């Protein structure tokens, strides 16, 4: 009797074990049941990234998702938050310094930044809701998808000037078909198709591009005019939600207390960048409408770049300026996400050839070059800064003063390993 009972219990236990194995192999409704604890691989804990911090809760009214995996795999780590159990930094900062890796061994500095500040983002989202008389909250994406402009984007195979008319972005103040085709071909948040047609864009991709262009075209500029071609911009590494990641630079004016040869080198580079923006092989003329302390940055090798392109406009010299408009541009919610709907959008016909030089000579170079050199040289530098920073003077006078200043600063530079971007080439070439 006891033997038969023992056999029955053994048989029942064996049946249950067989059933459990069957189910945990994925053949039943509990296919995702966890295996025994001893068989579970030890998973490294990750940052407690929230959708709100990254802005993923607002997609597809966002920049993109191309670099999200890097965040969740801890291949992007914030400075001062190196331990995996700590949460990300406060979400009201406009930008963050971080480390980035491709192989989990070598790390490099990157910058994580937002298109606009948290308060501006909230105001922008409120504008979207109130545009359809929803005072409290709404589905931002659903509202934007129903707009007339986006419906036109959905039907379009090619991005044309008519589709971006009325958007506040300086990149699109003077749009030509050549410029818009370049944007479509270079847009890095979609698989590269090498085509001017948007056939490979999903509805989601079109909304993300339209939203980014409407709020702040900075990440689009980094993609469309890459540093690999010689453009003075940091490398665009990708986006996640409303955060974008690019290579790291030190703000220019943080280096203003350096020695005279560094000041001369940075001043010469700064004027050289402005000259390149005026004249380059691609026939695009770039101009600034404002400049601030963080507009320019310097890489570890001493090379100077534009770290904030949000106030940078583009004119296509090859296809020419668009004719002046006889009637106001049409406005919609996309015209108002980061701008005052009532203000007039600047015309590309008002852009002056020398306006970026005036801003640089007035706002940045005096702080960088003041009191750095022997008196006779310093006096000439100060006089040239006054000339090229005077907006009342004609363009040729300003440009002439800037070129003379470049020549002086070039003669004050040294050929030293501290300037790795041009060393040791400066030993053998007059170019440096």
Buried (B, 14 or more C-beta within 10 A) or exposed (E): EEEEEEEEEEEEEEEEEEEEEEBBEEEEEEEEEEEEEEEEEEEEEEBEBEEEBBBBEBBBBBBBBBBBEBBEEBBBBBEEBEEEEEEBBEBEEEBBEBBBBEEEEEBEBBBBBBBBEBEBBEEBBBBBBBBEEEEEEBEBBEBBBEBEBBEEBEEBEBBBBEBBBBBBBBBBBBBBBBBBBBBBBBBBBBEEBEEBBBEBBEEBBBBBBBBBBBBBBBBBBBBBBBBEEEBBBBBBBBBBBBBBBBBBBBBBBEBBEBEBBBBBBBBBBBBBBBBBBBEBEBEBBBBBBEBBBBBBBBBEEBBBBBBBBBBBBBBBBEBEBBEEEEEEEEBBBBBBBBBEEEEEBBBBEEBEEBBBBBBBBBBBBBEBBBEBBEEEBBEBBBEBBBBBBBEEBEEEBBBBBBBBBBEBBBEBBBBBEEBEBBBEEBEEEEEB
